[in-house]
């Protein structure tokens, strides 16, 4: 989604964005919907994938670099923009060999392996967290933030009512850990007569048992496998409980929402933990480790935040202070600068 936001801005300014990805990745579904051209390479990951997949990726690498070189000759791009990930490796290496300027965007507080490697030959590094700056040469770094859909920035501050609305979301596939914690917390909220309304997105796998449990608990709110309109769900909520991927924390900042962040423990290089720590240091979120997230832990965290006068409002304000509404525009400006510099224009 951040890459699509940048591509939209490029197109608005009269440029012609091209995506390079894999057919298996989300880009294979999302990019054609936006009517952008996309070319495909075959490449897999290298971290925590087992020796068979590592060997397969090693065999794919020279072929994917050659394919990327061919695409660069065919499309003749003025610059290459990378958000990291295993797909970025062959493309950015081919761009370096072809002397096409590379601008990378690092969305996490802890940069991923691909961006750490790309950093050596990237012209600029666009960051969301100051904590990531130490991994890049100082003269390359610009703090831009991560592009987020405009709808999140238009969400107005929500006055607290008599009943707290809590949004629990584990992403498009849901989170079994968050689902279990939510289910186990419902009786505690009922026992303590804590007025709460739930918007709980479960993913498809846990949806039916979660819906049955919610009906038995006589909870107020909605249990759903998907949230087609996440900005609308954010607008209804007083507090968000979620993972701490780069996109999630950028959306929380854009919407000015206080949160309880539960980092996915198997994220590469613990980048979700680093993201959550950064938001907690800023006073915008409370961090609960995945191993500690139980029904009781969820109840205690929600009750403590809701019971402290003005705490949720202060956290929301601190989250919004981290937002960067012009991230896509700044990324495009820098791409234009590097493309012009490479072609000798001023």
C-alpha positions in Angstrom: 0.0 0.0 0.0 2.8 2.5 0.7 4.3 1.8 -2.7 0.9 2.3 -4.4 0.6 5.6 -2.5 3.9 6.7 -4.0 2.9 5.4 -7.5 -0.3 7.4 -7.3 1.6 10.6 -6.6 4.1 9.8 -9.4 1.2 9.3 -11.8 -0.5 12.5 -10.6 2.7 14.4 -11.5 2.8 12.9 -15.0 5.3 10.1 -14.5 4.8 6.4 -15.5 5.4 4.1 -12.5 6.3 0.4 -13.2 6.1 -2.2 -10.5 8.4 -5.3 -10.3 7.3 -8.1 -8.0 6.4 -11.7 -7.7 3.1 -13.4 -8.8 2.8 -14.9 -5.3 3.1 -11.6 -3.5 0.3 -9.2 -2.6 1.5 -6.9 -5.4 0.2 -9.5 -7.9 -3.3 -8.8 -6.7 -3.2 -5.1 -5.6 -1.2 -3.5 -8.4 -3.4 -4.5 -11.4 -6.4 -3.2 -9.5 -4.8 0.3 -9.5 -4.1 0.0 -13.3 -0.3 0.2 -13.0 1.9 -2.0 -15.2 3.7 -4.8 -13.3 6.5 -7.2 -14.4 7.4 -10.3 -12.5 10.5 -12.1 -11.3 10.9 -15.3 -9.4 12.7 -15.0 -6.1 12.2 -16.1 -2.5 13.3 -15.1 1.0 16.5 -16.1 2.8 15.7 -15.7 6.5 14.0 -18.4 8.5 12.9 -20.3 5.5 14.8 -23.6 5.9 17.7 -24.9 3.9 15.6 -26.1 0.9 14.0 -22.7 0.3 17.4 -21.0 0.9 19.0 -23.2 -1.7 16.1 -22.5 -4.1 16.5 -18.8 -3.6 20.2 -19.0 -4.2 19.5 -20.7 -7.5 16.9 -18.1 -8.5 19.1 -15.2 -7.7 21.2 -15.0 -10.8 18.2 -15.6 -13.0 16.2 -12.9 -11.3 19.1 -10.4 -11.5 19.4 -11.1 -15.3 15.6 -10.7 -15.6 15.7 -7.4 -13.7 18.5 -6.2 -16.0 16.4 -7.0 -19.0 13.4 -5.1 -17.6 15.6 -2.1 -16.9 16.9 -2.0 -20.4 13.3 -2.4 -21.7 11.6 0.2 -19.6 14.6 2.6 -19.1 13.6 3.9 -15.7 14.9 7.3 -14.4 15.1 5.9 -10.9 14.2 2.8 -8.8 12.3 3.0 -5.6 12.5 0.2 -3.0 10.6 -0.6 0.1 12.9 -3.5 0.9 11.9 -7.2 1.1 13.4 -10.1 -0.8 12.0 -8.9 -4.2 14.0 -5.7 -3.9 17.4 -7.5 -3.8 17.7 -8.5 -7.5 16.0 -5.3 -8.8 18.2 -2.9 -6.8 21.4 -4.8 -7.6 20.5 -4.7 -11.3 19.8 -0.9 -11.0 23.2 -0.4 -9.4 24.9 -2.4 -12.2 23.0 -0.3 -14.7 23.8 2.9 -12.9 20.2 3.7 -12.3 19.8 5.7 -9.0 18.1 3.8 -6.2 16.1 5.4 -3.4 15.0 3.2 -0.6 12.3 3.6 2.0 12.7 1.9 5.4 9.4 1.7 7.2 10.6 0.1 10.4 12.7 1.1 13.4 14.9 -1.9 12.7 15.8 -2.1 9.0 15.3 -5.4 7.2 18.1 -7.4 5.7 17.4 -6.3 2.2 17.5 -2.6 3.0 20.7 -3.0 5.1 22.4 -4.5 2.1 20.9 -2.0 -0.4 22.1 0.9 1.8 25.6 0.6 0.4 24.6 1.8 -3.1 21.3 3.6 -2.5 21.4 7.3 -3.2 18.9 8.2 -0.4 17.3 6.4 2.6 13.8 7.6 3.5 13.0 6.7 7.1 10.0 6.5 9.4 11.8 6.1 12.7 14.9 8.0 13.9 16.1 4.7 15.5 16.8 3.4 11.9 19.2 6.2 11.0 22.3 4.5 12.5 22.1 1.9 9.8 22.6 4.4 7.0 25.1 7.0 6.0 24.0 10.3 7.5 24.1 12.3 4.3 21.6 9.9 2.7 19.0 10.0 5.4 15.7 11.9 5.2 12.9 11.5 7.6 9.7 11.2 5.5 7.5 8.7 7.3 5.5 6.0 5.6 2.8 6.9 3.1 -0.7 6.2 4.4 -4.1 6.4 2.8 -5.6 9.9 3.2 -8.7 8.5 4.9 -6.7 7.9 8.1 -5.6 11.5 8.3 -9.2 12.8 8.1 -10.3 10.8 11.2 -11.5 13.3 13.8 -10.6 13.0 17.5 -13.4 10.9 19.1 -14.8 12.1 22.4 -15.1 9.4 25.1 -18.6 8.2 25.8 -19.9 6.1 28.5 -18.8 2.9 26.8 -15.3 2.3 25.6 -15.0 1.0 22.0 -12.0 -1.3 21.5 -10.8 -2.4 18.0 -8.9 -5.6 17.9 -7.3 -6.5 14.6 -4.6 -9.0 13.7 -4.3 -7.9 10.1 -6.0 -9.5 7.0 -5.4 -13.0 8.3 -6.1 -12.3 11.9 -4.0 -13.2 14.9 -4.8 -16.4 16.9 -3.0 -14.9 19.9 -5.1 -11.7 19.9 -8.3 -13.8 19.2 -7.6 -16.0 22.2 -6.8 -13.0 24.5 -10.0 -11.2 23.3 -12.2 -14.3 23.9 -10.7 -14.9 27.4 -11.1 -11.3 28.4 -14.8 -11.0 27.7 -15.9 -12.7 31.0 -13.5 -10.5 33.0 -15.0 -7.3 31.5 -18.5 -8.7 32.2 -17.6 -9.7 35.8 -16.2 -6.2 36.5 -19.2 -4.6 34.8 -16.8 -2.7 32.6 -18.7 -1.0 29.8 -17.0 -2.0 26.5 -18.0 -2.4 22.9 -15.9 -4.6 20.6 -14.9 -4.4 17.0 -12.9 -7.6 16.6 -11.4 -8.7 13.3 -10.5 -12.4 13.6 -9.4 -13.6 10.1 -11.2 -16.5 8.5 -9.7 -19.4 10.5 -10.9 -18.4 13.9 -14.1 -16.6 12.9 -16.8 -19.2 13.5 -15.6 -20.3 17.0 -15.0 -16.6 17.9 -18.5 -15.6 16.8 -20.0 -18.5 18.8 -18.0 -17.5 21.9 -19.0 -13.9 21.6 -22.7 -14.8 21.3 -22.4 -16.9 24.5 -20.6 -14.1 26.3 -23.4 -11.8 25.3 -20.8 -9.2 24.3 -21.7 -5.9 22.7 -20.2 -5.1 19.3 -19.2 -7.1 16.2 -17.0 -10.0 15.4 -16.0 -10.1 11.7 -13.4 -12.0 9.6 -12.5 -9.0 7.6 -12.7 -5.2 7.9 -13.3 -3.8 4.4 -13.2 -0.2 5.7 -10.4 0.0 8.3 -10.5 3.9 8.5 -14.2 3.6 9.5 -13.3 1.1 12.2 -10.5 3.4 13.5 -13.0 6.3 13.6 -15.4 4.3 15.8 -12.7 3.1 18.2 -11.4 4.7 21.4 -8.5 2.2 21.6 -6.8 -0.1 19.1 -5.2 -3.5 20.0 -3.0 -4.8 17.1 0.3 -6.0 15.9 3.0 -3.4 15.2 4.0 -3.8 11.6 5.1 -0.6 9.9 1.8 -0.1 8.1 -0.2 -0.5 11.3 1.8 1.9 13.4 1.8 4.5 10.5 -2.0 4.2 10.4 -2.3 4.6 14.2 -0.2 7.8 14.0 -2.2 9.2 11.0 -5.5 8.5 12.8 -4.2 9.7 16.2 -5.3 6.5 18.0 -3.9 5.2 21.3 -3.0 1.6 21.1 -1.9 -1.6 22.8 0.7 -3.1 20.6 1.5 -6.9 20.6 4.5 -7.4 18.3 4.5 -10.6 16.2 7.4 -12.5 17.8 8.7 -14.1 14.6 9.0 -10.9 12.5 12.4 -10.6 10.8 15.0 -8.9 12.9 12.3 -8.3 15.6 11.3 -5.2 13.7 7.8 -5.2 15.1 9.2 -5.2 18.6 11.4 -2.2 17.7 8.4 -0.4 16.2 6.3 -0.9 19.3 9.2 0.2 21.6 9.5 3.4 19.6 5.8 4.2 20.0 5.8 3.3 23.7 8.8 5.6 24.2 6.8 8.4 22.5 3.9 7.8 24.9 1.6 6.8 22.1 1.2 3.1 22.9 1.5 0.4 25.5 3.6 -2.6 24.6 2.6 -6.1 25.6 4.8 -9.0 24.4 3.1 -11.8 22.5 4.0 -14.4 25.2 2.4 -12.2 27.9 -0.8 -11.4 26.0 -3.6 -13.3 27.7 -7.2 -12.5 28.5 -6.3 -11.1 31.9 -3.4 -9.1 30.5 -5.7 -7.5 27.9 -8.3 -6.7 30.5 -5.7 -5.2 32.9 -4.1 -3.1 30.1 -7.5 -1.8 28.8 -8.8 -1.1 32.3 -5.6 0.7 33.4 -5.6 3.0 30.3 -9.3 3.7 30.4 -9.2 4.4 34.1 -6.5 7.0 34.0 -8.2 10.4 33.4 -7.1 11.9 30.1 -4.6 9.0 29.3 -6.2 7.8 26.1 -6.6 11.3 24.8 -2.9 12.1 25.6 -1.7 8.9 23.9 -3.8 9.7 20.8 -2.3 13.2 20.6 1.2 11.8 20.9 0.5 9.3 18.2 -0.8 12.0 15.9 2.3 14.0 16.5 4.3 11.2 14.9 2.2 11.3 11.7 3.7 12.6 8.4 0.9 13.4 6.0 3.2 14.4 3.2 5.3 11.2 3.1 4.3 10.2 -0.5 4.9 13.7 -1.8 8.3 13.9 -0.2 9.3 10.5 -1.5 8.4 11.6 -5.1 10.2 14.9 -4.7 13.4 13.0 -3.8 12.9 10.5 -6.6 12.6 13.4 -9.0 15.8 15.0 -7.6 17.8 11.9 -7.9 16.6 11.1 -11.4 17.4 14.6 -12.5 20.8 14.5 -10.9 21.6 11.2 -12.6 20.6 12.6 -16.0 22.6 15.7 -15.5 19.6 18.0 -15.3 19.1 20.7 -12.7 
